[in-house]
């Protein structure tokens, strides 16, 4: 859940996703909106689709290497294959120390030139940037197949003012 001290979103959208393939496609579409310096926070229970969405982001950004969960290495850097930004993929699940532990990863150094995606970053990375895109992924109520998700996107800060997130639901 979003931290209680978070400012009101500058842009917001909720999308229904019906399969892992659609979650990856959402990531590919989202990549078109992102630029170097963007911080993306992903929140959702285990198995919600955070890494699947990030894999799609990596494909959309055109980065090198397979995007897999960085749970045990904490962070992976995927350099661009072309002119785009690198993707820094962080899993903060095992980090309990907030920004102090995150500072050891030097994300503030990577942030200006990369797209930084942090899974489980609530209460840990908000201080890295006044501008961030927060995605909350929930399993859809009553989904017996366990594939449907509701993704709530909230753009926070001046970077996201006037950004039309509705292009993601196309």
TIRO-2110 file (N, C-alpha, C; in Angstrom, 1 decimal):
// TIRO-2110
0.8, -1.2, 0.0, N, 1, A
0.0, 0.0, 0.0, CA, 1, A
0.9, 1.2, 0.0, C, 1, A
0.3, 2.3, -0.5, N, 2, A
1.1, 3.6, -0.6, CA, 2, A
1.2, 4.1, 0.8, C, 2, A
2.4, 4.7, 1.1, N, 3, A
2.7, 5.3, 2.4, CA, 3, A
1.7, 6.4, 2.7, C, 3, A
1.3, 6.6, 3.9, N, 4, A
0.3, 7.6, 4.3, CA, 4, A
0.8, 9.0, 4.0, C, 4, A
2.1, 9.3, 4.0, N, 5, A
2.6, 10.6, 3.8, CA, 5, A
2.8, 11.0, 2.3, C, 5, A
2.4, 10.1, 1.4, N, 6, A
2.6, 10.4, 0.0, CA, 6, A
1.7, 11.5, -0.5, C, 6, A
2.2, 12.3, -1.4, N, 7, A
1.4, 13.4, -1.9, CA, 7, A
0.4, 12.9, -2.9, C, 7, A
-0.6, 13.8, -3.2, N, 8, A
-1.6, 13.4, -4.1, CA, 8, A
-1.0, 13.2, -5.5, C, 8, A
-1.6, 12.2, -6.2, N, 9, A
-1.0, 11.9, -7.6, CA, 9, A
-1.3, 13.0, -8.6, C, 9, A
-0.3, 13.2, -9.4, N, 10, A
-0.4, 14.2, -10.5, CA, 10, A
-1.1, 13.6, -11.7, C, 10, A
-1.1, 12.2, -11.8, N, 11, A
-1.7, 11.5, -12.8, CA, 11, A
-2.1, 10.1, -12.2, C, 11, A
-3.2, 9.6, -12.6, N, 12, A
-3.6, 8.2, -12.1, CA, 12, A
-4.4, 7.5, -13.1, C, 12, A
-4.4, 6.2, -13.0, N, 13, A
-5.2, 5.3, -13.9, CA, 13, A
-5.2, 4.0, -13.3, C, 13, A
-6.3, 3.2, -13.5, N, 14, A
-6.5, 1.9, -13.0, CA, 14, A
-6.8, 1.0, -14.3, C, 14, A
-6.0, -0.1, -14.4, N, 15, A
-6.1, -1.0, -15.6, CA, 15, A
-6.4, -2.4, -15.1, C, 15, A
-7.3, -3.1, -15.8, N, 16, A
-7.5, -4.5, -15.5, CA, 16, A
-6.6, -5.3, -16.5, C, 16, A
-5.8, -6.2, -15.9, N, 17, A
-4.9, -7.1, -16.7, CA, 17, A
-5.4, -8.5, -16.5, C, 17, A
-5.6, -9.2, -17.6, N, 18, A
-6.2, -10.6, -17.5, CA, 18, A
-5.3, -11.7, -17.7, C, 18, A
-4.0, -11.5, -17.9, N, 19, A
-3.0, -12.6, -18.1, CA, 19, A
-1.6, -12.1, -17.9, C, 19, A
-0.7, -13.0, -17.7, N, 20, A
0.7, -12.6, -17.6, CA, 20, A
1.2, -12.0, -18.9, C, 20, A
0.7, -12.4, -20.0, N, 21, A
1.0, -11.8, -21.3, CA, 21, A
0.6, -10.3, -21.4, C, 21, A
-0.6, -10.0, -20.9, N, 22, A
-1.1, -8.7, -20.8, CA, 22, A
-0.2, -7.8, -19.9, C, 22, A
0.2, -8.4, -18.8, N, 23, A
1.1, -7.7, -17.8, CA, 23, A
2.4, -7.3, -18.5, C, 23, A
3.0, -8.2, -19.3, N, 24, A
4.2, -7.9, -20.0, CA, 24, A
3.9, -6.8, -21.1, C, 24, A
2.8, -6.9, -21.7, N, 25, A
2.4, -5.9, -22.7, CA, 25, A
2.3, -4.5, -22.0, C, 25, A
1.7, -4.5, -20.8, N, 26, A
1.6, -3.2, -20.1, CA, 26, A
3.0, -2.6, -19.9, C, 26, A
3.9, -3.5, -19.5, N, 27, A
5.3, -3.0, -19.3, CA, 27, A
5.9, -2.5, -20.6, C, 27, A
5.7, -3.1, -21.7, N, 28, A
6.2, -2.6, -23.0, CA, 28, A
5.6, -1.3, -23.3, C, 28, A
4.3, -1.1, -23.1, N, 29, A
3.6, 0.2, -23.4, CA, 29, A
4.2, 1.3, -22.4, C, 29, A
4.3, 0.9, -21.1, N, 30, A
4.8, 1.8, -20.1, CA, 30, A
6.2, 2.3, -20.5, C, 30, A
7.0, 1.5, -21.1, N, 31, A
8.4, 1.8, -21.4, CA, 31, A
8.4, 3.0, -22.4, C, 31, A
7.4, 3.2, -23.2, N, 32, A
7.3, 4.3, -24.1, CA, 32, A
7.1, 5.6, -23.4, C, 32, A
6.6, 5.6, -22.2, N, 33, A
6.4, 6.8, -21.4, CA, 33, A
7.6, 7.2, -20.6, C, 33, A
8.5, 6.3, -20.3, N, 34, A
9.6, 6.5, -19.4, CA, 34, A
10.8, 7.1, -20.0, C, 34, A
11.6, 7.8, -19.2, N, 35, A
12.8, 8.4, -19.7, CA, 35, A
13.8, 8.3, -18.6, C, 35, A
15.1, 8.6, -18.9, N, 36, A
16.1, 8.5, -17.9, CA, 36, A
15.8, 9.4, -16.7, C, 36, A
16.0, 8.9, -15.5, N, 37, A
15.7, 9.6, -14.3, CA, 37, A
14.4, 9.2, -13.7, C, 37, A
13.6, 8.4, -14.4, N, 38, A
12.3, 8.0, -13.8, CA, 38, A
12.5, 6.9, -12.7, C, 38, A
11.8, 7.1, -11.6, N, 39, A
11.8, 6.1, -10.6, CA, 39, A
10.4, 5.4, -10.6, C, 39, A
10.3, 4.1, -10.7, N, 40, A
9.1, 3.4, -10.8, CA, 40, A
9.1, 2.4, -9.6, C, 40, A
8.0, 2.6, -8.7, N, 41, A
7.9, 1.7, -7.6, CA, 41, A
6.7, 0.7, -7.9, C, 41, A
7.0, -0.6, -7.6, N, 42, A
6.0, -1.6, -7.8, CA, 42, A
5.6, -2.2, -6.5, C, 42, A
4.4, -2.3, -6.2, N, 43, A
3.8, -2.8, -4.9, CA, 43, A
2.8, -3.9, -5.3, C, 43, A
2.9, -5.0, -4.7, N, 44, A
2.0, -6.1, -4.9, CA, 44, A
2.5, -7.4, -4.1, C, 44, A
1.6, -8.2, -3.8, N, 45, A
2.0, -9.4, -3.1, CA, 45, A
2.8, -10.3, -3.9, C, 45, A
3.4, -11.3, -3.3, N, 46, A
4.2, -12.3, -4.0, CA, 46, A
3.4, -12.9, -5.2, C, 46, A
4.0, -13.0, -6.3, N, 47, A
3.3, -13.6, -7.5, CA, 47, A
2.3, -12.7, -8.2, C, 47, A
2.3, -11.4, -7.8, N, 48, A
1.3, -10.4, -8.4, CA, 48, A
1.6, -10.1, -9.8, C, 48, A
2.9, -10.2, -10.2, N, 49, A
3.2, -9.8, -11.6, CA, 49, A
4.2, -8.7, -11.7, C, 49, A
4.9, -8.3, -10.6, N, 50, A
5.8, -7.2, -10.6, CA, 50, A
7.0, -7.5, -11.6, C, 50, A
7.6, -8.7, -11.5, N, 51, A
8.7, -9.0, -12.3, CA, 51, A
8.3, -9.2, -13.8, C, 51, A
7.1, -9.8, -14.0, N, 52, A
6.5, -9.9, -15.4, CA, 52, A
6.4, -8.5, -16.0, C, 52, A
5.9, -7.6, -15.3, N, 53, A
5.7, -6.2, -15.8, CA, 53, A
7.1, -5.6, -16.1, C, 53, A
8.1, -5.9, -15.2, N, 54, A
9.4, -5.3, -15.4, CA, 54, A
10.1, -6.0, -16.6, C, 54, A
9.8, -7.3, -16.8, N, 55, A
10.4, -7.9, -18.0, CA, 55, A
9.9, -7.2, -19.3, C, 55, A
8.6, -6.9, -19.3, N, 56, A
8.0, -6.2, -20.4, CA, 56, A
8.6, -4.8, -20.6, C, 56, A
8.9, -4.1, -19.5, N, 57, A
9.6, -2.8, -19.5, CA, 57, A
10.9, -3.0, -20.1, C, 57, A
11.7, -4.0, -19.7, N, 58, A
13.0, -4.2, -20.3, CA, 58, A
12.9, -4.4, -21.8, C, 58, A
11.9, -5.2, -22.2, N, 59, A
11.8, -5.4, -23.7, CA, 59, A
11.5, -4.1, -24.4, C, 59, A
10.6, -3.3, -23.8, N, 60, A
10.2, -2.0, -24.4, CA, 60, A
11.3, -1.0, -24.4, C, 60, A
12.2, -1.1, -23.4, N, 61, A
13.3, -0.1, -23.3, CA, 61, A
14.5, -0.6, -24.2, C, 61, A
14.4, -1.9, -24.6, N, 62, A
15.5, -2.5, -25.4, CA, 62, A
16.8, -2.6, -24.6, C, 62, A
16.7, -3.3, -23.5, N, 63, A
17.9, -3.5, -22.7, CA, 63, A
18.5, -4.9, -22.9, C, 63, A
19.7, -5.1, -22.5, N, 64, A
20.4, -6.3, -22.6, CA, 64, A
20.2, -7.2, -21.4, C, 64, A
20.1, -8.5, -21.6, N, 65, A
20.0, -9.5, -20.6, CA, 65, A
18.5, -9.8, -20.2, C, 65, A
18.3, -11.0, -19.8, N, 66, A
17.0, -11.4, -19.3, CA, 66, A
16.6, -10.7, -18.0, C, 66, A
15.5, -10.1, -18.0, N, 67, A
15.0, -9.5, -16.8, CA, 67, A
14.4, -10.6, -15.9, C, 67, A
15.0, -10.9, -14.8, N, 68, A
14.5, -11.9, -13.9, CA, 68, A
14.5, -11.2, -12.5, C, 68, A
13.8, -11.9, -11.5, N, 69, A
13.7, -11.3, -10.2, CA, 69, A
15.1, -11.1, -9.6, C, 69, A
15.4, -10.0, -9.1, N, 70, A
16.7, -9.7, -8.4, CA, 70, A
16.7, -10.0, -6.9, C, 70, A
15.7, -10.9, -6.5, N, 71, A
15.5, -11.1, -5.0, CA, 71, A
16.8, -11.4, -4.3, C, 71, A
17.7, -12.3, -4.8, N, 72, A
18.9, -12.7, -4.0, CA, 72, A
20.1, -11.8, -4.3, C, 72, A
20.1, -11.1, -5.4, N, 73, A
21.2, -10.2, -5.7, CA, 73, A
20.8, -8.7, -5.4, C, 73, A
19.6, -8.5, -5.0, N, 74, A
19.0, -7.2, -4.6, CA, 74, A
18.9, -6.3, -5.8, C, 74, A
19.9, -6.1, -6.7, N, 75, A
19.7, -5.2, -7.8, CA, 75, A
20.5, -5.7, -9.0, C, 75, A
19.9, -5.5, -10.2, N, 76, A
20.5, -5.9, -11.5, CA, 76, A
20.5, -4.6, -12.4, C, 76, A
21.6, -4.4, -13.1, N, 77, A
21.6, -3.4, -14.1, CA, 77, A
21.6, -4.0, -15.5, C, 77, A
20.6, -3.5, -16.3, N, 78, A
20.5, -4.0, -17.7, CA, 78, A
20.9, -2.9, -18.6, C, 78, A
22.1, -2.9, -19.2, N, 79, A
22.5, -1.8, -20.1, CA, 79, A
21.6, -1.7, -21.4, C, 79, A
21.5, -0.6, -21.9, N, 80, A
20.7, -0.5, -23.2, CA, 80, A
21.5, -1.1, -24.4, C, 80, A
20.7, -1.6, -25.3, N, 81, A
21.3, -2.2, -26.5, CA, 81, A
21.5, -1.1, -27.5, C, 81, A
20.7, 0.0, -27.4, N, 82, A
20.8, 1.2, -28.3, CA, 82, A
21.0, 2.5, -27.6, C, 82, A
20.3, 3.5, -27.9, N, 83, A
20.5, 4.8, -27.4, CA, 83, A
19.6, 5.1, -26.1, C, 83, A
18.8, 4.1, -25.7, N, 84, A
17.9, 4.4, -24.6, CA, 84, A
18.6, 4.3, -23.2, C, 84, A
17.8, 4.4, -22.2, N, 85, A
18.4, 4.4, -20.8, CA, 85, A
18.6, 2.9, -20.4, C, 85, A
19.5, 2.7, -19.4, N, 86, A
19.7, 1.4, -18.8, CA, 86, A
18.5, 1.2, -17.9, C, 86, A
18.2, 0.0, -17.5, N, 87, A
17.2, -0.4, -16.6, CA, 87, A
17.9, -0.9, -15.3, C, 87, A
17.6, -0.3, -14.2, N, 88, A
18.1, -0.8, -12.9, CA, 88, A
16.9, -1.4, -12.2, C, 88, A
17.0, -2.7, -12.0, N, 89, A
15.9, -3.5, -11.4, CA, 89, A
16.2, -3.9, -10.0, C, 89, A
15.5, -3.4, -9.0, N, 90, A
15.8, -3.6, -7.6, CA, 90, A
14.7, -4.3, -6.9, C, 90, A
15.0, -5.3, -6.1, N, 91, A
14.1, -6.0, -5.2, CA, 91, A
14.4, -5.6, -3.8, C, 91, A
13.6, -4.8, -3.2, N, 92, A
13.9, -4.3, -1.8, CA, 92, A
13.2, -5.1, -0.7, C, 92, A
12.7, -6.3, -1.1, N, 93, A
11.9, -7.1, -0.2, CA, 93, A
12.7, -7.5, 1.1, C, 93, A
14.0, -7.9, 0.9, N, 94, A
14.8, -8.3, 2.0, CA, 94, A
15.5, -7.1, 2.7, C, 94, A
15.3, -5.9, 2.2, N, 95, A
16.0, -4.8, 2.9, CA, 95, A
15.0, -4.1, 3.8, C, 95, A
15.4, -4.0, 5.1, N, 96, A
14.5, -3.5, 6.1, CA, 96, A
14.9, -2.1, 6.6, C, 96, A
16.1, -1.6, 6.2, N, 97, A
16.6, -0.4, 6.8, CA, 97, A
16.2, 0.9, 6.1, C, 97, A
15.2, 0.8, 5.2, N, 98, A
14.8, 2.1, 4.6, CA, 98, A
15.9, 2.6, 3.7, C, 98, A
15.9, 4.0, 3.5, N, 99, A
16.8, 4.6, 2.6, CA, 99, A
18.3, 4.4, 3.0, C, 99, A
18.6, 4.2, 4.3, N, 100, A
20.0, 3.9, 4.6, CA, 100, A
20.6, 2.7, 3.9, C, 100, A
19.8, 1.6, 3.9, N, 101, A
20.3, 0.4, 3.2, CA, 101, A
20.2, 0.6, 1.7, C, 101, A
19.3, 1.3, 1.2, N, 102, A
19.2, 1.6, -0.2, CA, 102, A
20.3, 2.5, -0.7, C, 102, A
20.8, 3.4, 0.1, N, 103, A
22.0, 4.2, -0.2, CA, 103, A
23.2, 3.4, -0.6, C, 103, A
23.3, 2.2, 0.1, N, 104, A
24.5, 1.3, -0.2, CA, 104, A
24.4, 0.8, -1.7, C, 104, A
23.3, 0.9, -2.3, N, 105, A
23.1, 0.4, -3.7, CA, 105, A
23.5, 1.5, -4.7, C, 105, A
23.7, 2.8, -4.2, N, 106, A
24.0, 3.9, -5.0, CA, 106, A
23.0, 4.2, -6.1, C, 106, A
21.7, 4.0, -5.8, N, 107, A
20.7, 4.3, -6.7, CA, 107, A
20.6, 5.7, -7.1, C, 107, A
21.0, 6.6, -6.2, N, 108, A
21.0, 8.0, -6.5, CA, 108, A
21.9, 8.4, -7.6, C, 108, A
23.0, 7.6, -7.7, N, 109, A
24.0, 7.8, -8.8, CA, 109, A
23.4, 7.2, -10.1, C, 109, A
22.7, 6.1, -10.1, N, 110, A
22.1, 5.5, -11.3, CA, 110, A
20.9, 6.3, -11.8, C, 110, A
20.2, 6.9, -10.9, N, 111, A
18.9, 7.4, -11.3, CA, 111, A
18.9, 8.4, -12.4, C, 111, A
19.8, 9.4, -12.5, N, 112, A
19.7, 10.4, -13.6, CA, 112, A
19.8, 9.8, -15.0, C, 112, A
20.6, 8.7, -15.1, N, 113, A
20.8, 8.1, -16.5, CA, 113, A
20.0, 6.9, -16.8, C, 113, A
19.2, 6.4, -15.8, N, 114, A
18.6, 5.1, -16.0, CA, 114, A
17.1, 5.2, -15.6, C, 114, A
16.4, 4.2, -16.0, N, 115, A
15.0, 4.0, -15.4, CA, 115, A
15.2, 3.0, -14.2, C, 115, A
14.9, 3.4, -13.0, N, 116, A
15.0, 2.6, -11.9, CA, 116, A
13.7, 2.1, -11.4, C, 116, A
13.6, 0.7, -11.4, N, 117, A
12.4, 0.0, -11.0, CA, 117, A
12.6, -0.7, -9.7, C, 117, A
11.8, -0.4, -8.6, N, 118, A
12.0, -0.9, -7.3, CA, 118, A
10.8, -1.7, -6.9, C, 118, A
10.9, -3.0, -6.8, N, 119, A
9.9, -3.8, -6.2, CA, 119, A
10.0, -3.7, -4.7, C, 119, A
8.9, -3.7, -4.0, N, 120, A
8.8, -3.6, -2.5, CA, 120, A
9.5, -2.4, -2.0, C, 120, A
9.4, -1.3, -2.7, N, 121, A
10.1, -0.1, -2.3, CA, 121, A
9.4, 0.9, -1.3, C, 121, A
8.1, 0.6, -1.0, N, 122, A
7.4, 1.4, -0.1, CA, 122, A
8.1, 1.7, 1.2, C, 122, A
8.2, 3.0, 1.5, N, 123, A
8.9, 3.4, 2.8, CA, 123, A
10.4, 3.3, 2.7, C, 123, A
10.9, 3.0, 1.5, N, 124, A
12.4, 2.8, 1.4, CA, 124, A
13.0, 3.7, 0.4, C, 124, A
12.3, 4.1, -0.7, N, 125, A
13.0, 4.8, -1.8, CA, 125, A
12.3, 6.1, -2.1, C, 125, A
11.2, 6.5, -1.5, N, 126, A
10.5, 7.7, -1.8, CA, 126, A
11.4, 9.0, -1.8, C, 126, A
12.4, 8.9, -0.9, N, 127, A
13.3, 10.1, -0.8, CA, 127, A
14.3, 10.2, -1.9, C, 127, A
14.4, 9.2, -2.8, N, 128, A
15.3, 9.3, -3.9, CA, 128, A
14.9, 10.4, -4.9, C, 128, A
13.5, 10.6, -5.0, N, 129, A
13.0, 11.5, -6.0, CA, 129, A
11.7, 12.0, -5.6, C, 129, A
11.4, 13.3, -5.8, N, 130, A
10.1, 13.9, -5.6, CA, 130, A
9.1, 13.4, -6.7, C, 130, A
9.7, 12.9, -7.8, N, 131, A
8.9, 12.4, -8.9, CA, 131, A
9.0, 10.9, -9.0, C, 131, A
7.9, 10.2, -9.0, N, 132, A
7.9, 8.8, -9.2, CA, 132, A
6.6, 8.3, -9.7, C, 132, A
6.7, 7.1, -10.3, N, 133, A
5.4, 6.4, -10.7, CA, 133, A
5.3, 5.2, -9.8, C, 133, A
4.1, 5.1, -9.2, N, 134, A
3.9, 4.0, -8.2, CA, 134, A
2.8, 3.2, -8.8, C, 134, A
3.1, 1.9, -9.0, N, 135, A
2.1, 0.9, -9.5, CA, 135, A
1.7, -0.1, -8.4, C, 135, A
0.5, -0.1, -8.1, N, 136, A
0.0, -1.1, -7.1, CA, 136, A
-0.8, -2.2, -7.8, C, 136, A
-0.3, -3.4, -7.6, N, 137, A
-0.9, -4.5, -8.4, CA, 137, A
-1.6, -5.4, -7.4, C, 137, A
-2.9, -5.6, -7.6, N, 138, A
-3.8, -6.4, -6.7, CA, 138, A
-4.4, -7.6, -7.6, C, 138, A
-4.5, -8.7, -6.9, N, 139, A
-5.3, -9.8, -7.6, CA, 139, A
-6.7, -9.4, -7.6, C, 139, A
-7.4, -9.6, -8.7, N, 140, A
-8.8, -9.2, -8.8, CA, 140, A
-9.7, -10.1, -7.9, C, 140, A
-10.6, -9.5, -7.3, N, 141, A
-11.5, -10.2, -6.3, CA, 141, A
-12.3, -11.3, -7.1, C, 141, A
-12.4, -12.5, -6.6, N, 142, A
-13.2, -13.5, -7.2, CA, 142, A
-12.6, -14.2, -8.3, C, 142, A
-11.3, -14.0, -8.6, N, 143, A
-10.6, -14.6, -9.7, CA, 143, A
-10.1, -16.0, -9.3, C, 143, A
-10.9, -17.0, -9.7, N, 144, A
-10.5, -18.4, -9.4, CA, 144, A
-9.3, -18.9, -10.1, C, 144, A
-9.1, -18.4, -11.3, N, 145, A
-7.9, -18.8, -12.1, CA, 145, A
-6.6, -18.1, -11.7, C, 145, A
-6.7, -17.1, -10.8, N, 146, A
-5.6, -16.4, -10.2, CA, 146, A
-4.7, -15.7, -11.3, C, 146, A
-5.3, -15.2, -12.4, N, 147, A
-4.6, -14.5, -13.4, CA, 147, A
-4.9, -13.1, -13.5, C, 147, A
-6.2, -12.7, -13.1, N, 148, A
-6.6, -11.3, -13.3, CA, 148, A
-6.0, -10.4, -12.2, C, 148, A
-5.5, -9.2, -12.7, N, 149, A
-5.0, -8.2, -11.8, CA, 149, A
-5.6, -6.9, -12.0, C, 149, A
-5.6, -6.1, -11.0, N, 150, A
-6.0, -4.7, -11.1, CA, 150, A
-4.7, -3.9, -10.8, C, 150, A
-4.3, -3.0, -11.8, N, 151, A
-3.1, -2.3, -11.7, CA, 151, A
-3.5, -0.8, -11.5, C, 151, A
-3.1, -0.2, -10.4, N, 152, A
-3.4, 1.2, -10.2, CA, 152, A
-2.1, 2.0, -10.3, C, 152, A
-2.0, 2.9, -11.3, N, 153, A
-0.8, 3.7, -11.5, CA, 153, A
-1.1, 5.1, -10.9, C, 153, A
-0.1, 5.6, -10.2, N, 154, A
-0.1, 6.9, -9.6, CA, 154, A
1.2, 7.6, -9.9, C, 154, A
1.1, 8.6, -10.8, N, 155, A
2.3, 9.5, -11.1, CA, 155, A
2.4, 10.6, -10.0, C, 155, A
3.5, 10.7, -9.3, N, 156, A
3.6, 11.6, -8.3, CA, 156, A
4.7, 12.6, -8.6, C, 156, A
4.4, 13.9, -8.5, N, 157, A
5.4, 15.0, -8.7, CA, 157, A
5.2, 15.6, -10.0, C, 157, A
6.0, 16.7, -10.2, N, 158, A
5.9, 17.5, -11.4, CA, 158, A
6.2, 16.7, -12.7, C, 158, A
7.0, 15.7, -12.7, N, 159, A
7.3, 14.9, -13.9, CA, 159, A
6.1, 14.3, -14.5, C, 159, A
5.1, 14.0, -13.6, N, 160, A
3.9, 13.3, -14.1, CA, 160, A
2.7, 14.2, -14.3, C, 160, A
2.8, 15.5, -14.0, N, 161, A
1.8, 16.4, -14.3, CA, 161, A
1.5, 16.5, -15.8, C, 161, A
0.3, 16.3, -16.2, N, 162, A
-0.1, 16.4, -17.6, CA, 162, A
0.3, 15.1, -18.5, C, 162, A
0.9, 14.1, -17.8, N, 163, A
1.2, 12.9, -18.6, CA, 163, A
-0.1, 12.1, -18.7, C, 163, A
-0.4, 11.7, -19.9, N, 164, A
-1.7, 11.0, -20.2, CA, 164, A
-1.4, 9.5, -20.1, C, 164, A
-1.7, 9.0, -18.9, N, 165, A
-1.5, 7.5, -18.6, CA, 165, A
-2.6, 6.7, -19.4, C, 165, A
-3.6, 7.3, -19.9, N, 166, A
-4.7, 6.5, -20.6, CA, 166, A
-4.1, 5.8, -21.8, C, 166, A
-3.0, 6.2, -22.3, N, 167, A
-2.4, 5.5, -23.5, CA, 167, A
-2.0, 4.1, -23.1, C, 167, A
-1.9, 3.8, -21.8, N, 168, A
-1.5, 2.5, -21.4, CA, 168, A
-2.6, 1.5, -21.4, C, 168, A
-3.8, 2.0, -21.5, N, 169, A
-5.0, 1.1, -21.5, CA, 169, A
-5.4, 0.7, -22.9, C, 169, A
-4.7, 1.2, -24.0, N, 170, A
-5.0, 1.0, -25.4, CA, 170, A
-4.9, -0.5, -25.7, C, 170, A
END
